[in-house]
Amino acid sequence: MHRSVCLMIPLWRWQGTRTGHAALVLAMLYATVSLVCSARPEDALIRVGDAPLDDSGQPVQAHGGGIVQVDDTFYWCGESYKQPMLGDFISAGINLYSSTDLQSWHFEGLIFNSSQITDIPAHAPYRVERPKILYNAAQGRYVLLFHADTASFDYNVVGVAVSASNITGPYTFVRTFHPDGLNSLDMGVFQESDGRAFLVRSINNSFVGISQLSDSYTDTTGLVSVAPRGEGPAIFKPSDGNYYMMASHLTFWRPNPAMLFHAAADSLATAKWSQLARPAMGPGANTTYNSQSSSVFTLRLASGAALHIYMGDRWNFYGPGSVANSSYVWLPLLPREDGLGYTLLELDEWRPRDYEAQASLPVALNSNATLSSGLSAVERAWVGSLLQPSPSSSSSSSSIGASSSAPSPPASPNIETIIAN
């Protein structure tokens, strides 16, 4: 993704100019400035595999993250620079960037530092990965959730920090916890239009588990849905009664063919997942164009059409050991021509406006799928069997040395007291 520049022409350079030619040039320049400064997000030129520069000329470092829209501004949070450390790649914290056009980005700052974590019973450095921000409208605050861990993946928890009123922070650390008493690795979140929020994560690298978050978004209230083994979970909802989830296989930093799941349900709390055809198409399908899913962002175009944008990380494009040079893969996630789910196209660059018509196509599953009703007795037994201790397997960055046991989570804290202190 390239950045766009908003030109500022100092008026004093034109004072005293009275010729018609100069006036015409000035008018043309201001027309150009107006067009550049009012760029629409659907006009953004998105370069696939690019590492965009922010408005200070520095590469955007926002890995494994997601986008939150506040009014007309898009905020992109993600892991800071993935620096080589202790035989792997570890970020110092979580960065936040802002944009009004999805092309030119401003660095808002490091909104959370891993040194703020105080309750992991092990020595730093700590991992802070897969960060996502939710706005809790009922309580008027922003909640930052992320996978927190030791450098060798010995703790497997979710970290929580809150900002009292502003998405840019400051964020106050709340705690880390094992959701529902279970290990949590790669994670994402999903929020319904009524404010209910859900945590989606890989449990023991055995299956994907979904739990509803508490009213404060700082705890979970129980496992409500499960999906097959995967990581990098990213849920989106194109229409009422239908949910889709992107996920990757577990192959360490190496890319693999992404998976797509569908659930027909009245709520994510009752979702039962069915796997659909592989979403990636073309020569790069076997590696999902050398990327791993981080989230799916829904962009509402000026026409009202909703375009779902796949956000992925290209961890290893330049060969082994190159995670420090990782970049981003953003692609339109479009309804398949046969109507059975969604597909990704292999593109070098694209603009959201070019896929407005395709984004509006119907998906057959939206009309003929049977609504599900949550975990069945068989699924509950299956989950129970998978939670038995088992050797950890080689997978992605969040699977090395994953522990098979976890203490019960502490009681949900008093957030008001934490913020006040």
N, C-alpha and C positions, 0 to 999 in steps of 0.2 A: 504494500500500500504506500503510495506516495503522499507526501504532505502538500497541501495547497497553501499559497502565501497570500495574505491579505495586504495589498500594496497601500502604503500611506504616502500621499504626495503633499509635501509642505506647501501651503498656499502662498507663503511669502515669496517663493520663487517666481510666482506669476503676477505679483502686484505691479501695477503700472503698465501691463501689457494690454494694448487696446486694439491690435489688428484683428481682422476677421479670421485670419488663418490661425492665430494663436488661440482665439476663443474656440474655434472648431476643434483644435487639438485638445484643448482643456476639456471640452465637453466629451470628446471620445474617451479620454483617459478616465474621467469620472464614471462614464458608463461602464468601462471595463472593470474599474475598481468595484463598482456596485455589484456586477455580476459575480466577481470572484469572492467578494465578502459574503454574499448571500447564497453561497453554494448549498444545494440541497443534498441530503444524504443519499438519495436515490441516484444522484449524478456522480457519486464518488467513484474514482477509478481504483479498483482493488486489484493489486498485483499479487498473485498466488505464490506463496513461498517467500515473499518479501519481508524484510525487517524494517518497518518504517522508521523515519526519524521524527522526533518531536520538534517543537518550535524552537528549541535551543540547539538543534543539530545532533542530538544524541539518539542512539537506537532505543526504540521502545522496548522495555523489559517488563512484560506482563504475561508470563507463561502460565498455562494451566488455568486460566481465569475465565472471566465472563463480563458481560456488559449489562449495566443498569441504566435505563433512561429516566432522567428527571426533567420534566417539562421538555424543552427542546435540546437538552444537552445529554450526550451519551458519556457514561463513565465506564472506563475499561480498567478493571482491577486484575492483577495477576502477580505471579511470583517475580521477585527481582532477579537480577543477573544470576544465572546458574553457574556458580563458580566451581572449578575443580577442587574437591576437598575430600580427604579420607577415602580415596579410591572411588568416589562418586561425584555427583554434582548437587550442590546445596545452595539454596537462596537464603540471603540474610533476612528477608522480610517480604512485605507485600507492597507493591506500587499501585498508584492510581493515576490515570490519565483522563483528560476530558476532551471532547470534540463536539462541534455542532454539525459536522458534515461527514463524519466517519472517515475522514481523510487527513485532516490536519489535527495533530494531537498536542495537547499541553500537559506537561508533567505537573501533577498536583502535589506529588511528594511520596515519600515512604510512609504509608499510613499505619503500618504495623511492623515492629521489629521483633525478630524471634527472641531477643533478649528480654522482652516483656513477659515471656512465659515463666511462671514461678512455681508450678506445681508438678512438673514431671520429675520423678525421683531418679534422675540421671544427670550426668554432666552435659553441658552444652558442647558443641552446637546442636540446636534443635532444628528439625525440619518444619517448614511452613509451606504447604503445597495445596494446589487446587482451590484457591480462595474464591469465595462467592459472597456477594453482599445482598441482603434482603432489607427492604424497608418495612418496618412494623408500624403501620398506620395507627393502630389502636393505641400504641404506646409512644408514638411520635419519635422513633429513633431508628437508626440504621444498625443492623446486626451483621457482623463479619464472621463467617464460619470457614474453617479450613482444616485440612488434615495436618495434625501435629504429631511429631514423632522424634525419636532419637535418630542420630546419624545412621545407626545400623538397624532401624525399624524394629525396636524392641518394645514399643509402647502402644502404637496403633490407636490413636485417639482423635477426637474432633476438638479443635480449639475454638473459642468464642471470644469476641471482643465487641464492644458496643460504642457507638457515637451518639451523644445525647440529642443532637438535632441536625447535624450536617454530614452529608455523605463524605466530605473531605476530611472529617475527623475534628479533633483528635479521637482516636479509638482507645478505650480503656479495656485492658485485659480482664476477662471474667473468670475463665477456668478452662481446663481440658477435661473431657469425660469420655467414657466408653458408652456410646449410644445403646440403650437397652441392655447394658452390661456386656456388649459384644465388641470384638475388635473391629475397627474401621480403618480402611485404607483409602484408595482413590474415592473421591466423593464429589457430589454435586448437590444442587438444591432445586426445588420447584415450588412456585407460589401460585395458588389459585386466585381468581379475581376477587373472591370474598375474603382474602387475607390469610386463609389457611396455608401453612407452609410445610414442606416435607424435606427430609434429608434422604439422599440417595447415595449409597456407598457400597463398595466391595467389602464383604464380610469374610475375613480369613482367606480371601482370594478363592472362595468356594462358590459364592453366589452373590448377586446384587440384592441388597435389602433396602426397603423403603419404609421409613418411619415418619409419622406425623410429628412435627415440632410442637412444643408447648406454646402457650399464649405469648411467652416472652421470646420465643425462638432460641432459647438457650439450653433446652433439654429436649429429649424425645419422650413420646408417650406410648411407645410400643411398636413392634414390627407389624406392618399391615399388608405388605405385598413383597413378593420375591420374584426374581428373574434369574435365568441361568448365569453361569460364571462369566464375568467380564469386568472391565474397568473403564475409566474415562466416561462414566455414565452421563448422558445429557438428554433430558426429557423436554419435549415440546408438545403443545396442545393446539392443533389446527382448528378444531371445532368441538362443541360440547359433546361429551360422551366418548371422545377419542383421544388417546394419548399415544405418543411414539417415543421411543428411547433409542438413541445411538449408544453404542458401546464398542470397545475394542477387545480383542483377545489379549492374553497375557504373554508378552514376548520381550520383557525388559524394555530397553530403549529402542528396540527394533520395531518398525511399523508392520502392520498386518491388515488384512481385509476387515473393515468395520462391519459390525452387526447392526441390524435394525429390528426392533420389536414393536408390536402394537398391542394395545389393550383397549377394549370397548368397555367403559365403566362410567358410572355416574360421578365417581370421585376417584382420585388417585389412591385413596384409602381402600378401595375395593378392586384395584387393578389386577388382572391375571394376564400374563404376557404370552404372546405367540410370536415366534420368529418369522420374519418376512424375508424376501429375496435380498441378497447383498445390495446395499445402496450404491456403492461405487461402480462406475462404468468406465470402460476404456482400458488402454494399456496399463495405466497405473492403478487399476482396481485392487490388485493383490496387496498393495501397501497403503491403500486409501490415499494415493498421491503423496506417499511418504509423510504421513501425518497420523496423529492420534487425537481423538475427540476430546474437547475440553468443555464445550457447551454449545447450545443452539440458541441464537438470538433472533427474535422475531421483529422485523422492521416493518412498520406500517407506512406504506407509500402514500403519496399525496392523493392518489385515487381511492384510497381506502383498502386496497389489496394488502394482504399480509404476506411478506416474503420471509421464509425461514432461512437463516444463514448459519451454515455449519462453521463453527470455530474450532480449529485444530492446531496442534503444535507440530512443527516439523523438527523433531528432536535431533535427527542424526543424518541430515542430508549430505554432509561433507565427510562421512565415514566415521568409523569408531572413534570415540573420544571427542566428538565435536558438539556435544550437547551445549557447551558454553557458547556456541555460535547458532543456537536454535532460532528458528524463525516461525512464521505463522502461515496457516493455510485457511483462508476464508472462501467458502464456495456456496452458491445457491443450492438449497435443498428443495427439490421440485417434485410435484406429483408425477408418478410414472405414467407413461402413455397408456398402459393397460389399467390404470386406476388403482393398482394393488400396492399402495405404499408410496415411498419417496425414493428419489435417486439423486446422486451427485454427478455433476459433469466434470470432466477433466478440462480445465481452462488455465490459460496463462495469466489472463487479466479479464476483468469484466466490470460492468456497472449494474447496480440493482435495477435500474429502470428498464434494462434490456430483458428482464425476466418477469415483468409485471403480468403479462398475459398468461404465461405458464404457471405462475404462482396461484392464479385464480382457478385453475382446472379442478374439477371434482375428483375426490378419491373414493373409489368404490367401497372401501372398508368403512367409510363414514356412514354408509346406509345399510349394509348387510351384516355387520358384525353383531354378535349377541352380547348384551351387557353382562359383565362378570360381577361376582359378589365377594371378592377377596380370597384369602387363604382357605383352601379346602383342608380336610383332615389329612389327606395324603400329602399335601404340600407341607403341612406343619410337621408331619413325621419326617419328611425329607429334609427340612431345615434342621430338625433336631439331630438327625444323623450326620449332617455335614458339620455341625458345630462340635463334634467330637474331636479331640486333639489329633492332628495329622501333620506329617512333615510338610514344611513350607516348600513351595515350588518356585522355580525360576520364572519370573514374569516381568512386569514393568518396574519402574523405579520405586513403586510403593509396595513391592512384594518381598524384598530381600529380608530374610530373617524374621518374617512375621511371626509374632508370638501366637500361641494357640489358646491362651487363657487370658482372662481379663477380670479385674475386680469389679464389683458392683459399683455403679456410678453414685457419687454423693448426691445428696438432696440438691435440687435446683436452688441457686443462690438468690439472695435479695439484690436485684440489680440496682435499685435506687441507692442502696448503701454503698455499693461498689463505685458507682459514678460519683457520689458525694465525696468519697474518700480519695 
